[in-house]
Amino acid sequence: MDDIDHLGNRRIRSVGEMAENQFRVGLVRVERAVKERLSLGDLDALMPQDMINAKPISAAVKEFFGSSQLSQFMDQNNPLSEITHKRRISALGPGGLTRERAGFEVRDVHPTHYGRVCPIETPEGPNIGLINSLSVYAQTNEYGFLETPYRVVENNAVTDEIHYLSAIEEGNFIIAQANSVLDDDGHFVEELVTCRHKGESSLFSRDQVQYMDVSTQQVVSVGASLIPFLEHDDANRALMGANMQRQAVPTLRGDKPLVGTGMERAVAVDSGVTAVAKRGGTVQYVDASRIVIKVNEDETYAGEAGIDIYSLTKYTRSNQKHMY
């Protein structure tokens, strides 16, 4: 019997897909109004603009973005809270579950969540397990199923070729962990390697291995990947830590942490709140509102000044009434 909680049987309905459905509802209303107008007669005097009224379409789209259960004010406490909110997956909402009907099995961690949905970062209250976060390297395919990347193993050697596998495809392969010991040529050092196959973990001969995890951080979300020495933490405390990082407010003078995991830069850049140079060069001028960079000669185009100016956003109020 099929497992309803298997990620091969659950797909992501993206914002675009739901907006498209609402747009289609608006178009159906317009079609009905046009047909009614045509049935009234006097077609010779009718012009296209007299028949078509776009208000039902705009009303349907406004209703979706304004009052949908899944339309939320973005959490802007800090850059991490922004990027985490954008990577959130909800089992609630139209066409989904309700908190009252959701049992333990739906909320529980499933073996197919590995590398796709974070087993740690989820709310602590009645929404536990119903609202989750995408794992660091997860992506959706064209059909809405979650995929995670793996390194291809050929002739007993781990290559740099990457394959994205869905939960259904993954069950057919023997996959080694990211911390498996390799020699300089990418061959497995140990004769027996800890691998996953059909959701179970066991020892396999190194000749049987077909794929290998890309990173030890592949399992967790962006928030959990920022916790140093995560593997030494109790799962409940790690959940609290991942959630509480999103509550940090802006500091007057930012300072880099003494201990990090290497994901800090990725979060800062991908959240879009930091200024990142498009081209290499020398900083010529800096003040509170802009940075001027003289671009390296080998990166300039013919006939251009070779100056990049980056305007800094200052004193903009966030959704949480903070100032940046």
C-alpha positions in Angstrom: 0.0 0.0 0.0 1.2 3.5 -0.8 2.5 5.6 2.1 0.6 8.9 2.1 3.4 10.7 4.0 6.1 9.6 1.4 7.4 12.7 -0.4 6.9 10.8 -3.6 3.2 11.1 -3.0 3.3 14.8 -1.8 4.0 17.7 -4.1 4.7 21.4 -3.6 2.0 23.8 -4.8 4.0 27.0 -5.5 2.8 30.5 -5.1 2.7 30.9 -8.9 0.4 27.8 -9.3 -2.0 29.1 -6.7 -2.1 32.6 -8.2 -2.7 31.0 -11.6 -5.7 29.1 -10.2 -7.1 32.4 -8.8 -6.5 34.1 -12.1 -8.4 31.3 -13.9 -11.3 31.8 -11.5 -11.4 35.5 -12.5 -11.3 34.6 -16.2 -14.2 32.3 -15.8 -16.2 35.1 -14.2 -15.3 37.4 -17.1 -16.3 34.8 -19.6 -19.7 34.4 -17.9 -20.3 38.2 -18.0 -19.3 38.4 -21.7 -21.7 35.6 -22.6 -24.6 37.3 -20.7 -23.9 40.5 -22.5 -23.9 38.8 -25.9 -27.2 37.1 -25.2 -28.9 40.4 -24.7 -28.8 41.2 -28.4 -27.9 44.4 -30.3 -24.5 43.0 -31.3 -23.9 45.6 -34.0 -23.5 48.4 -31.6 -21.3 46.5 -29.1 -17.6 47.2 -29.0 -15.0 44.8 -27.4 -14.3 47.2 -24.5 -18.1 47.3 -23.8 -18.2 43.5 -23.3 -15.0 42.8 -21.3 -14.7 44.1 -17.8 -11.3 43.2 -16.1 -12.6 43.9 -12.5 -13.4 40.3 -11.7 -9.8 39.3 -12.5 -8.2 42.0 -10.4 -10.7 41.3 -7.6 -9.8 37.5 -7.6 -6.0 38.3 -7.6 -6.4 40.9 -4.8 -8.5 38.5 -2.7 -5.7 35.9 -3.1 -2.9 38.2 -2.0 -4.9 40.1 0.5 -6.9 37.5 2.4 -5.6 34.1 1.6 -4.6 31.9 4.6 -1.2 31.5 3.1 -0.6 35.2 2.3 1.5 36.5 5.2 3.4 39.6 6.1 7.1 38.8 5.6 9.1 38.3 8.8 11.8 41.0 8.7 13.4 40.7 12.1 16.8 40.0 10.4 18.1 38.6 7.1 17.8 35.0 8.4 14.2 35.4 9.3 13.5 36.8 5.8 15.1 33.9 3.9 13.6 31.3 6.2 10.1 32.7 5.7 10.6 32.5 1.9 11.7 28.8 2.2 8.8 27.7 4.3 6.5 24.8 3.4 3.0 24.6 4.8 0.6 21.7 4.9 -2.2 24.0 6.0 -4.3 26.3 3.8 -6.8 25.8 1.0 -6.7 22.2 -0.2 -4.5 21.2 2.7 -4.9 19.9 6.3 -6.4 21.5 9.4 -4.6 21.5 12.7 -7.5 19.6 14.3 -7.5 16.8 11.7 -3.7 16.4 11.4 -2.5 13.3 13.4 0.9 12.2 14.6 1.9 10.5 11.4 1.5 13.6 9.2 3.6 15.7 11.6 6.3 13.1 12.1 9.7 13.0 10.3 9.7 10.6 7.4 12.8 8.9 5.9 12.1 10.7 2.5 12.5 14.1 4.3 16.3 13.4 4.1 17.9 16.3 2.2 14.5 17.8 1.2 12.7 18.9 4.4 14.5 19.9 7.6 13.7 17.5 10.5 14.7 20.2 13.1 13.2 23.6 12.1 9.4 23.6 12.8 7.2 25.6 15.2 6.8 24.3 18.7 3.0 24.9 19.1 0.0 23.3 17.4 1.6 23.7 14.0 4.5 21.4 14.8 5.3 19.2 11.8 2.7 20.9 9.6 4.9 23.9 8.8 8.5 22.9 7.7 11.5 24.5 6.1 13.3 23.4 2.9 16.7 21.8 3.4 19.8 23.8 2.3 20.2 22.1 -1.1 16.6 21.1 -1.9 14.8 22.2 -5.0 11.4 21.5 -6.6 11.3 19.9 -10.1 8.9 20.8 -12.9 6.1 18.6 -11.4 6.4 20.1 -7.9 8.2 17.2 -6.2 11.2 17.9 -3.9 14.7 16.9 -5.1 18.0 16.8 -3.4 21.5 16.6 -5.0 23.9 13.6 -4.9 27.5 13.1 -6.2 27.7 10.3 -8.8 30.0 7.3 -8.0 31.6 5.7 -11.0 34.1 2.8 -11.0 34.3 3.0 -7.2 35.3 6.7 -7.4 33.3 9.7 -6.3 33.0 12.2 -9.2 32.0 15.9 -9.2 29.0 15.2 -11.3 25.7 16.1 -9.5 22.4 14.4 -10.0 19.2 15.7 -8.4 16.9 12.8 -7.3 13.3 12.8 -6.2 12.1 10.7 -3.2 10.8 8.0 -5.6 14.1 7.8 -7.6 16.2 7.8 -4.5 14.8 4.5 -3.2 16.4 2.6 -6.1 19.9 3.6 -5.3 22.6 2.9 -2.6 23.8 6.3 -1.2 26.8 6.9 1.0 27.1 9.5 3.6 28.9 12.8 3.0 31.5 12.1 5.8 32.6 8.7 4.2 36.5 8.6 4.1 37.9 9.1 0.6 41.5 9.0 -0.7 43.1 11.7 -2.9 41.6 10.1 -6.0 38.0 10.0 -4.6 38.0 6.3 -3.9 36.4 4.9 -0.7 39.1 4.0 1.8 37.1 1.6 3.9 35.8 -1.8 2.5 32.4 -1.4 4.1 30.6 2.0 3.8 27.6 3.2 5.8 24.8 3.8 3.2 21.1 4.4 2.9 18.9 2.2 0.7 15.1 2.3 0.6 14.9 4.5 3.7 17.1 2.1 5.8 20.8 2.7 6.9 23.2 -0.2 6.8 26.7 -1.3 5.7 27.4 -2.0 2.0 30.5 -3.0 0.1 32.2 0.0 -1.5 31.7 -1.6 -4.9 27.9 -1.3 -4.5 27.7 2.4 -3.8 26.0 4.4 -6.6 25.7 8.0 -5.1 27.1 10.0 -2.2 25.7 13.0 -0.3 27.1 16.4 -1.4 27.4 17.8 2.2 26.9 17.0 5.8 24.6 20.0 6.0 22.4 18.6 3.3 19.9 17.3 5.9 19.1 20.5 7.7 17.6 23.9 6.8 19.3 27.2 6.5 18.5 28.2 10.1 19.7 24.9 11.6 22.9 25.0 9.4 24.0 28.1 11.3 24.2 26.3 14.6 27.8 25.4 15.4 28.5 21.8 16.4 24.8 20.9 15.7 25.6 17.2 15.9 26.4 17.6 19.6 23.0 19.2 20.5 19.8 17.6 21.7 17.2 17.8 19.0 14.7 19.7 21.1 17.3 22.4 22.0 18.4 22.6 18.3 14.8 23.2 17.3 14.6 26.1 19.8 18.0 27.5 18.7 17.0 27.4 15.0 13.8 29.3 15.8 15.3 31.8 18.2 18.0 32.9 15.7 15.1 34.4 13.7 14.2 36.7 16.6 17.5 38.5 16.8 17.1 42.3 16.2 19.5 44.5 14.2 22.6 45.7 16.1 24.1 49.2 16.1 27.5 47.8 15.2 27.6 44.4 13.5 30.5 42.1 14.4 31.4 38.7 13.0 30.9 35.7 15.3 33.9 33.9 16.9 32.5 30.5 15.8 30.7 29.9 12.5 29.6 27.1 10.2 30.5 28.6 6.9 26.9 29.3 5.9 26.8 32.9 7.2 28.0 34.5 3.9 25.4 32.4 1.9 22.6 33.6 4.1 23.7 37.3 4.0 24.1 37.3 0.2 21.0 35.3 -0.7 18.8 37.3 1.6 19.5 40.3 -0.6 20.1 42.7 2.2 23.9 43.1 1.7 25.6 45.0 -1.1 27.6 42.6 -3.3 30.1 43.9 -5.9 29.1 42.8 -9.5 32.7 43.1 -10.7 36.1 43.2 -9.2 37.9 46.5 -8.6 39.2 49.1 -6.1 37.0 50.9 -3.6 37.4 54.6 -4.3 34.9 56.3 -2.1 32.6 55.3 0.8 30.1 57.2 2.8 26.8 56.5 4.6 24.7 56.3 1.4 26.9 54.8 -1.3 30.0 52.9 -2.3 32.0 53.8 -5.4 34.2 51.1 -7.0 36.7 51.6 -9.9 36.4 48.4 -11.9 39.4 46.4 -13.0 40.5 47.1 -16.5 40.1 43.5 -17.7 36.4 43.6 -16.6 35.3 46.9 -18.2 33.5 47.2 -21.5 34.7 49.4 -24.4 33.6 53.0 -24.0 32.3 52.8 -20.4 33.6 54.8 -17.5 34.5 51.7 -15.4 32.8 53.0 -12.3 30.2 51.0 -10.3 28.1 52.9 -7.7 26.2 50.9 -5.1 23.5 52.9 -3.2 23.0 51.7 0.4 19.5 51.5 1.9 19.4 53.4 5.2 16.7 54.0 7.7 14.1 51.8 5.9 11.5 50.5 8.3 11.0 46.7 8.3 7.6 44.9 8.7 8.6 44.5 12.4 9.1 48.3 12.8 12.9 47.9 13.0 15.3 50.3 11.3 18.2 49.2 9.2 
